[in-house]
């Protein structure tokens, strides 16, 4: 996964996956299916968790939006 200022690029994953970007408040701010480029301009500055569902795996990453 590569985090550019307003774009989140998902790397190293197959073609069938789901992504959620979750705030520290537990709210899902962005939900995406099979999209390797996710526009995160709408997010306010802060800490978010990226949750990726793929095959039988769930992967979590923390990002900090400036």
N, C-alpha and C positions, 0 to 999 in steps of 0.2 A: 504494500500500500504506500502510495506517495501522496503527501499532503502539500498542495500548492495553496496559496493564500485564499482563493475562492473556489478551487476545484479539488475534489478528492478523487484520486486515481487508484482503482483497485487492480492489483497485479498478482500474478501467480495463482490464479483461480480458474476453474473450468467455466463452462458457459451457462450452467444452471445454478443460480444462487440468488439470495435475497439479502439486502442490506438495510439496516435501520440505524439511524443516528439518534441517540438518546441523550437528553440533558441530565444533569445531576439531580434534577427534580423528578426523574423517572418518565418524563413525557417523551414520546417519539415525535421528533421534529421532522424527520425525512424518512420516507420508506421508498425503496427502489427494488425492482426486480430485474436481474440480468443486465444492469447498467454499470459499466466499468469506469465511467466518468460521472461524478455526482457534483452538481452545482451546490455549493454551500454558502453562497452570498447572503441568503436570507437569514442565516444564523447570526445571533448577537455574539459578541466576544465572550469567551468562557471555555469551560471544559466540557467535552462531550465524549460519549462512548460510542464507538462504531461496532455494531454487532453484525457479523456476516454468517449467514446460514448457507452451508454448501454440503451436498450429499448428506452424510450423517454427522457432520461436524458443525460446531458453532465456535467462531473465533471472535475475541473481543480485542479492540485497540482503543487506546485513549488518545484524543487529539485536543489541542488547545487552539481555539480560533482567536486570532488577534483582532 
